[in-house]
Amino acid sequence: MSNGWEMDLTEPVLLTPEGLEKLKRDLEVALQRRAEAGERLKEAFQPGDIEDNPEYEQAKEEVGLLDGRIY
């Protein structure tokens, strides 16, 4: 299943200097958001029942989305 961010890396990708800087900024933002979401995930994961924990589920989903964007 494609997440919409996958690229065919067998072909070269041409970028302008401005486009490269935008990608770098986007990556920095995504990495910061990933760190924050990871902290929320850690805080929401408390010993006990996580099945009925909306904070945990939301943080887990955000971590997954950001991981897909970053990696």
C-alpha distances in whole Angstrom, upper triangle without the diagonal:
4,7,9,11,10,13,15,17,19,21,23,23,26,27,30,32,31,27,27,29,27,24,26,27,23,23,26,25,22,23,26,24,22,25,27,24,24,28,27,25,28,30,28,28,31,33,32,30,27,25,27,27,25,26,24,21,21,22,19,16,18,18,14,14,16,15,12,14,17,15
4,5,7,7,10,12,15,17,18,20,19,22,23,26,28,27,23,24,26,23,20,23,24,20,20,23,22,19,21,24,22,20,24,25,23,23,27,27,25,28,30,29,29,32,34,34,32,28,27,29,28,26,26,25,22,21,21,19,16,17,17,14,12,15,14,10,12,15,13
4,6,7,10,13,16,19,19,21,19,22,22,25,26,25,21,22,23,21,18,20,21,17,17,20,19,16,18,21,18,17,21,22,19,20,24,23,22,25,27,26,26,30,32,32,30,26,25,27,26,23,23,22,19,18,18,16,13,14,14,11,9,11,11,7,9,12,12
4,6,9,12,14,17,17,19,17,19,19,22,24,22,19,19,21,18,16,19,20,16,16,20,19,16,19,21,19,19,22,23,21,23,26,26,24,28,30,29,29,33,35,35,33,30,29,30,29,26,26,25,22,21,21,19,16,16,17,14,11,13,13,10,9,13,13
4,6,10,12,15,15,16,14,17,16,19,21,20,16,16,18,16,13,16,17,13,13,17,16,14,16,19,17,17,20,22,20,21,25,25,24,26,29,28,29,32,35,35,34,30,30,31,29,27,26,25,23,21,21,19,17,16,16,13,11,11,11,8,7,9,10
4,7,9,12,13,14,13,16,17,20,22,21,18,17,20,18,15,17,19,16,15,19,19,16,18,21,20,19,22,24,22,23,27,27,26,28,31,30,30,34,36,37,35,31,31,33,31,29,28,27,25,23,23,21,19,18,18,15,13,13,13,9,9,11,10
4,6,9,9,10,10,13,14,18,20,20,16,16,19,17,14,17,19,17,16,20,20,18,20,23,23,21,25,27,25,26,29,30,29,31,34,34,34,37,39,40,39,35,35,36,35,33,32,30,28,27,26,25,22,21,21,18,16,16,15,12,12,13,12
4,6,6,9,9,13,15,19,21,22,18,18,21,20,17,20,22,20,19,23,24,22,23,26,26,25,28,30,29,29,33,33,32,34,37,37,37,40,42,43,41,38,38,39,38,36,35,34,31,30,30,28,26,25,24,21,20,20,19,15,15,16,14
4,5,7,8,12,14,18,19,21,17,16,20,19,16,18,21,19,18,22,23,21,22,25,26,24,27,30,28,29,32,33,32,34,37,37,37,40,42,43,42,38,39,40,39,37,36,34,32,31,30,28,27,26,24,22,21,20,18,16,15,15,13
4,7,9,13,16,19,21,23,20,19,22,22,19,21,24,23,22,25,27,25,26,29,29,28,31,33,32,32,36,37,35,37,41,40,40,44,45,46,45,42,42,44,42,40,40,38,36,35,34,32,30,29,28,25,24,24,22,19,19,19,17
4,6,10,13,16,19,21,17,17,21,21,18,20,23,22,21,25,27,25,26,29,30,29,31,34,33,33,37,38,37,39,42,42,42,45,47,48,47,44,43,45,44,42,41,39,37,36,35,33,31,30,29,27,25,25,23,21,20,20,18
4,6,10,13,15,17,15,14,18,18,16,18,21,20,20,23,25,24,25,28,29,28,30,33,33,33,36,37,37,39,42,42,42,46,48,49,48,44,44,46,44,42,41,39,38,36,35,34,32,30,29,27,26,24,23,21,20,19,18
4,6,10,13,14,11,11,15,15,13,15,18,17,17,20,22,21,22,25,26,26,28,31,30,31,34,35,35,37,40,40,40,44,46,47,46,43,43,44,42,40,38,37,36,34,33,32,30,28,27,26,23,22,22,19,17,17,17
4,7,10,12,9,9,13,14,13,15,18,17,18,21,22,22,24,26,27,27,30,32,32,33,36,37,37,39,41,42,42,46,48,50,49,45,45,46,44,42,40,39,38,36,35,34,32,30,29,28,26,24,24,22,20,19,20
4,6,8,6,6,10,10,10,12,14,15,15,18,20,20,21,24,25,25,28,29,30,31,34,35,35,37,39,40,41,44,47,49,48,44,44,45,43,40,39,38,37,34,33,33,31,28,28,27,25,23,23,21,18,18,19
4,5,5,6,9,10,11,12,14,15,17,19,20,21,23,25,26,27,29,30,31,33,35,36,37,39,41,41,43,46,49,51,50,46,46,47,44,42,40,40,39,36,35,35,33,30,30,29,27,25,25,24,21,20,22
4,5,5,6,9,10,11,12,14,15,17,19,20,21,23,24,26,27,29,30,31,33,35,36,38,39,40,42,45,48,50,49,45,46,47,44,42,39,39,38,36,34,34,33,30,29,29,27,24,25,24,21,20,22
4,5,5,6,9,10,11,12,14,15,17,18,20,21,23,24,26,27,28,30,32,33,34,36,38,39,40,44,47,48,48,44,45,45,42,39,37,37,37,34,32,33,31,28,28,28,25,23,24,23,20,19,22
4,5,5,6,9,10,10,12,14,15,16,18,20,21,22,24,26,26,28,30,31,32,34,36,37,38,42,45,46,45,41,42,42,40,37,35,35,34,31,30,30,28,25,25,25,22,20,21,20,17,17,19
4,5,5,6,9,10,11,12,14,15,16,19,20,21,23,25,25,27,29,30,31,33,35,36,37,40,43,45,44,40,41,42,39,37,35,34,33,31,29,29,28,25,24,24,22,19,20,19,16,15,17
4,5,5,6,9,10,11,12,14,15,17,18,20,21,23,24,26,27,29,30,32,33,34,36,39,42,44,44,40,41,41,38,36,34,33,33,30,28,29,28,24,24,25,22,19,20,20,17,16,18
4,5,5,6,9,10,11,12,14,15,16,18,20,21,22,24,26,27,28,30,32,32,34,37,41,42,41,38,39,39,36,33,31,31,30,27,26,27,25,22,22,22,20,17,19,18,14,14,17
4,5,5,6,9,10,10,12,14,15,16,18,20,21,22,24,25,26,28,30,31,32,36,38,40,39,36,36,37,34,32,30,29,28,26,24,24,23,20,19,20,17,14,16,15,11,11,13
4,5,5,6,9,10,11,12,14,15,17,19,20,21,23,24,25,27,29,30,31,35,37,39,39,35,37,37,34,32,30,29,29,26,24,24,23,20,19,20,18,15,16,16,13,11,14
4,5,5,6,9,10,11,12,14,16,17,18,20,21,23,24,26,27,28,30,33,37,38,38,34,36,36,33,30,28,28,28,25,23,24,23,19,19,20,18,15,16,17,13,12,15
4,5,5,6,9,10,11,12,14,15,16,18,20,21,22,24,26,26,28,31,34,36,35,32,33,33,30,27,25,25,25,22,20,21,19,16,16,17,14,11,13,13,10,9,13
4,5,5,6,9,10,10,12,14,15,16,18,20,20,22,24,25,26,30,33,34,34,30,32,32,29,27,25,24,24,21,19,19,18,15,14,15,13,10,11,12,9,7,10
4,5,5,6,9,10,11,12,14,15,17,19,20,21,23,24,26,29,32,34,34,30,32,32,29,27,24,24,24,22,19,20,20,16,15,17,15,12,13,15,12,10,13
4,5,5,6,8,10,11,12,14,16,17,18,20,21,22,24,27,31,32,32,28,30,30,27,24,22,22,22,19,17,18,17,14,13,15,13,10,12,14,11,10,14
4,5,5,6,9,10,10,12,14,15,16,18,20,20,22,25,28,30,29,26,27,27,24,22,20,19,19,16,14,15,14,11,10,12,10,6,9,10,8,7,11
4,5,5,6,9,10,10,12,14,15,16,18,20,21,24,27,29,29,25,27,28,25,23,20,19,20,17,15,15,15,12,10,12,12,8,9,11,10,7,10
4,5,5,6,9,10,11,13,14,15,17,18,20,23,26,28,28,25,27,27,24,22,19,19,19,17,14,16,16,12,11,14,13,10,12,14,13,11,14
4,5,5,6,8,10,10,12,14,15,16,18,21,25,26,26,22,24,24,21,19,16,16,16,13,11,13,13,9,9,12,11,8,10,13,11,11,14
4,5,5,6,9,10,10,12,14,15,16,20,23,24,24,21,22,23,20,18,15,14,15,13,10,11,11,8,6,9,9,6,7,11,10,9,12
4,5,5,6,9,10,11,12,14,15,18,21,24,24,21,23,24,20,19,16,15,16,15,11,12,14,11,9,12,13,10,11,14,14,12,14
4,5,5,6,9,10,11,12,14,17,20,23,23,20,22,22,18,17,13,13,15,13,9,12,13,10,9,13,13,11,13,16,15,14,17
4,5,5,6,9,10,10,12,15,19,20,20,17,19,19,15,14,11,10,11,9,6,8,9,7,6,10,10,9,11,14,14,13,16
4,5,5,6,9,10,11,14,17,19,19,16,18,19,16,15,12,10,12,11,7,8,11,9,7,10,12,10,11,14,15,14,15
4,5,5,6,9,10,12,16,18,19,16,19,19,16,15,12,11,13,12,9,11,13,11,10,14,15,14,14,18,18,17,19
4,5,5,6,8,11,15,17,17,14,16,16,12,12,8,8,10,9,6,9,11,10,10,13,14,14,15,18,19,18,20
4,5,5,6,10,13,14,14,11,14,14,11,11,8,6,8,8,5,6,10,9,8,11,13,13,14,17,18,18,19
4,6,5,8,11,13,14,12,15,16,13,13,10,8,11,12,9,10,13,13,11,14,17,16,16,19,20,20,21
4,5,7,11,13,14,12,15,15,11,12,9,8,12,12,10,11,15,14,13,17,19,18,19,22,23,22,24
4,6,10,11,11,9,12,11,8,9,6,5,9,10,8,9,13,13,13,15,18,18,18,21,23,23,24
4,7,8,9,7,10,11,9,11,9,6,10,11,10,10,13,14,13,15,18,19,19,21,23,23,24
4,6,8,8,11,12,10,12,11,9,12,15,13,13,17,18,17,19,22,22,22,25,27,27,27
4,7,8,11,13,12,15,14,12,15,17,16,16,19,21,20,21,24,25,24,27,29,29,29
4,6,9,10,10,14,14,12,14,17,17,16,20,22,21,22,25,26,26,28,31,31,31
4,6,7,8,11,12,11,12,15,16,15,18,20,20,21,24,25,25,27,29,30,30
4,5,5,9,9,7,8,12,12,11,14,16,16,17,20,21,21,23,26,26,27
4,6,8,11,9,8,12,13,12,14,17,17,17,20,22,22,23,26,27,27
4,6,9,9,9,11,13,13,15,17,18,19,21,23,24,25,27,28,29
4,6,5,6,9,10,11,13,15,16,17,19,20,21,23,25,26,27
4,5,5,6,8,10,10,12,14,15,16,18,20,21,23,24,25
4,6,5,6,8,10,11,12,14,15,16,18,20,21,22,24
4,6,5,6,9,10,10,12,14,15,16,18,20,21,22
4,6,5,6,9,10,11,12,14,15,17,19,20,21
4,5,5,6,9,10,11,12,14,16,17,18,20
4,5,5,6,9,10,10,12,14,15,16,18
4,6,5,6,9,10,11,12,14,15,16
4,5,5,6,9,10,11,13,14,15
4,5,5,6,8,10,11,12,14
4,6,5,6,9,10,10,12
4,5,5,6,9,10,10
4,5,5,6,9,10
4,5,5,6,8
4,5,5,6
4,6,6
4,6
4
